[in-house]
Structure formats: structure tokens, C-alpha cells
Amino acid sequence: MTYDCEFVEKIATDVYEKIFPKERIGIYSRMLQDISNLLCSQQWGVKSIGFWGMPGIGKTELAKAAFDQMASDYEVTCFLQNFHETFETKGLYSLLQEHFKNLTNQNIPKKVLLVLDDVRNHLYAESLLAELPSFSLGSLIIITSRDDQVLSQYQVNQTYKVEGLNKLEAMQLFSLCAFEKDVKETNLLKDNSMKVIEYANGNPLALRVYGKEMSSHEQTSQKETLFLKLKQDPPHQIMEVVKSSYYALNDNEKNILVYIAFCFTGKHVEDVSKLLQDLGFFPEIGIDRLVANSLVTISENKLEMHNMIQGVVKKIGRCSEDSNTSFKCVLGTTDIEAISLDASNLNPDVELSLFRSMYNLRYLSIYYSNPGKHGKASESFSLPYGLRFFHWETYPLKSLPQDFDPSNLVELNMPYSQLQTLWGGTKNLKMLKRINLRHSQKLLEVNELSEARNLEQIDLCGCKNLQSFPSIRNLHKLRVVDLPSCTKIKSFPEFPSSVELKFEGSPIKTMYPSVPLIRVKSLCEFLDNPTKPLNFERHSSYILDILRRGSFLDSQKRIANPDMVETPPTFKDIMYEKAILMSQWASENLKSFRKVDF
């Protein structure tokens, strides 16, 4: 009896699979209706639509489902799977003879349904269609591609981006592949299964492959170990699908993709573009091409990459089979170009002076995924000459290595550090563009920056013990300066109007947008000279309101009548604005004021 039940259940499962194949979960319920609506909106004629999306997302399966559903409405149908590979292997003439021999011999236009799957070069598709006779009105051409640019170049009437499965569909597909059961409730799946589903993030190929891999292990500990292995060493089927997209890229795009996978996922596009440009790449073109190829996405102005793609690209980067990719697989050799190191669990005995021997190291980022575990560094810590980007949050030493030559350094990013000074003595900072030392509360001075002639950004926000600001006489490219609001700096240089000044991250104009600019001889004169009343008709009433509500001296009712400044604001002007609007603070600390000539 038990055998009969199992037999009947198997037959039912097979029938269900034939009617509703696993590969088409989500297609019948959502996507085909979307496709139908798009096609109905097109003008009558030869219609065309392109399916675009990341590797493994289901473009081919969607095209097959659309083909099966609509084929009966057409006189001639043809589905060319793996079109790019077939075209390059067999050539145009063989394709015409094999699939279109009868069509080419007919003079009467036919209503045709043609699917070209996996088109990577629009010229291949155009050369094929140029050899075919004209299609009749109502014909339909469907093209699938990973590259949105290919669809644009072919000029399809509409493009449909194939999105991943939703959570319910993903659970259904994974459970059918892993357990041969349709599980649609979260509480019926174990934690490790849900981790895999979340990691696959709606990609049908990843869900099917991971589900089959997990089905071969029964114990929970084995499944957890397998999942970790799958992330580090993606299965062959996934590797091949992603690698086919990777090898279609040029050298610039390959390197940018690997850098994003290792270092820049979740980072702002503008910041990453600057870094990549400083590293010698061309991000303006490269990032756009990666997005068009469905290898990278941009969400809320941040770069994102699907876990499946990131896993494959990281493996390529660790053990590169491609001589044009900078990353190599043997850690510690001179070939290494970039390191992103989580130092939370780093053995304190690890000798960081090894970095010095990595002559090609250009990008070094040391971070802590566990904020409670900040490591230590010995005084023997050293850095290579060719380093261009250096990031170490909560850097533990009082200064950077004395033997480090920063001649090639473009960006120094060391927030919340224990730095007191950068270096002892003069260093060559000819390449330095950006420096971030925010909230380095022990920092005393950064006078070395006065010789960084290409410096564009200085971030000293929160450096409350800073005692001096470097001369900017030679810093002609300086554009942004972020200063601490409370500081021991006794004097500031005269910043030109081209420099955007910020206090604790907020632009001056944003903080106090409506305060007019005024010029007087000294702050004390402005505060204490009662010789002339304010001309209310000449100056806006809000000046009076500010002075009345929070004057520096409680008895102050008359101030000098300053002339309005028509020229662009200088740093001294801006300091007056800040002084006026912080009157309450000033009145409480009035005794500490010294007379400072402006």
C-alpha cells in the first residue's frame, strides 16, 4: 500500500512538473502578463522586444515561455538558443540553411515569431535578419541579452528588464530543488535554508544550483559548512555562466569589476569613481558598461553587486586565469595590487611590515567589522612606495611610518585615528588629493599639508585638539575644507571664495544662509563700539532680530554701522557670520575672548 502511494505521488509530481516546470516559477504568474501588455502597446507592424538581465536571472526561460504561449498565432516560428555561440561556431550561411531554408525561398511575406537568445553583438543579429525576406505585419522578434547596450544598438521597440523572484517564489523554487516539496511558509524552512535563499537574492539559477547542492547533505552542521564553501568556491555551473560575461569585458572593465567586488560594494559611485581614476582606470565608461552588462547595479547612488556574481568575481580575482587582471592568488607576493583586510580577528603577532615588500600594492584598506575589536600595530609597521590609497579607521599609532614615502599617495583616509602628527619632517606629497582625519581627537598639527600642491579636500571635522592649520599659499586646487567647531587653532589663513568651508560636516551657507556679510576692523570693535546705531532701513530686519535675541553683551544696544561687502565672501567674513549666530555661546565664554584683528 505504501509503495502504491509513493508511486501515485511520483506520477502526480511528474505531471505537475510538466505542467508547471520549476524553471518557470514566477513567469506565468507575473512576467508573461507584463510582456503581453508591452506588446499590446506597440504600434501595428513588425514588433520587437528585448529581455535584459543578469546571468542566471531567467531570460532564456522567459523567452521560451513566451514562445510556447504565442507560437500557435504565427505561420513560421524559430527559436535560436545560444545565438552568439552558434553564430560564431557555424557561421551565418549554416544558420540560414539549417533554420530558414524554406523561408528564404518564399516571396510572400509570412507572419513570423523569431527568438534570438543570448545576443552579444548586435551586428550578428542584423546580418542574419538582412538575409531574410521581409516579415509580414504582426510578426514578432524577441531578443535576449545580458547587455542593455546591445538591445539599444539593435533598436528593439521596447526593453523588458527581467527581475529576480520575490521571496515566496524563491522559497518555492528552492524547496522544490532541495526537498522536492513546495514549501511556501518561512517557519517550515530551517535557518540555513533561509540563509541560502537570502544569499541567492531571487536569482533562479542560484536557487536551483544551491538547492540541489544542499539536498545532498542532511545534517545541519554539514549544510552550514557547505553553504560557506559555496560562497567561497561557487559551483561550476554558476562559475561558467558568470565567467562568460566576465571574459566579454575589456581590460579596463575587468579590473574595475574586480575592484568593486573586493573593495567598493556599497560605496558611493562618485567616491569610487575618483579612486578608480586615481588608480589609473577609466570609471566613467567602465562603470556604465558593467551596469549595462547586468554585473553591477546602482541603488541610491551606491554600487551594488549580486552575491552570486561577487562570489565568482572574487574567485577570479584570487586565482586569476586572466593575465590582464591585476589580482593574483598567492597572498604575500609582489604581484598583489589591492588588499581589503578585516582586522577584527587578526592575530596580533602578524607582521604588518610585510606590506613593504608588496611593491605593486596600490590600494590598502584595513577595517574592523567588529567595532569592539580594534587591533594594534607595532612600530615596525611599514608601507610600500607605490601605495595610492590608504584607509585605516581607528589607526592605533601616533604617526605614520617614518620610512614611508608617500610620493604616490592620492588619498589618505584615517578617521578616528590615534594620530598626533602625520610624519616627522618633510615628505613629498605631490600626488595627494584627499585627506580624511575626522574625529582624530589627539591630532595636534598637519603642517606637512602646506606642500601638497594638488590637495583638493581636507576633512578635520572633530579634531578638537588641533592647534594649527597649514598654510594654503600653495594649495591652489583646494576646494573643500571641513573644520572642527571647537578648536585650539589661534589663527586661520585667508581662504579664497573658491573653497567650500564646512563646520562639522555642514556647509556654512547651509547653516546660515540668510545672514549678510559684513566687514569691520576687529571682532572687539564690532561687539563693543556703540558710536553709531544700526540703520534699520538699509539692513534687513533679521539682523536686528539676531542681535536682539542673542547679543554678545546684554547691554549692547548700539553697534557700528558696517559697510556691506559686495565681493565674494572670505573666510574672515564667514567667521563673522558664525560669531553673530553663536551669540549665546559667546556670552557665556566672553572672558576667554582675545582681541584678534581681522
PyMOL commands that set and color helices and strands:
alter all, ss='L'
color gray80, all
select helices_A, chain A and resi 2-19+22-24+27-41+59-73+83-90+92-99+101-104+122-130+148-154+167-179+186-188+191-200+204-215+220-232+236-246+251-264+269-278+283-292+307-318+352-357+447-451+508-511+523-528+541-549+571-581+583-588+590-592
alter helices_A, ss='H'
color red, helices_A
select strands_A, chain A and resi 47-52+76-80+112-116+140-145+158-161+297-299+302-304+338-342+363-367+389-392+411-413+434-436+457-459+480-483+500-503+506-507+518-519+563-564
alter strands_A, ss='S'
color yellow, strands_A
deselect
rebuild
show_as cartoon
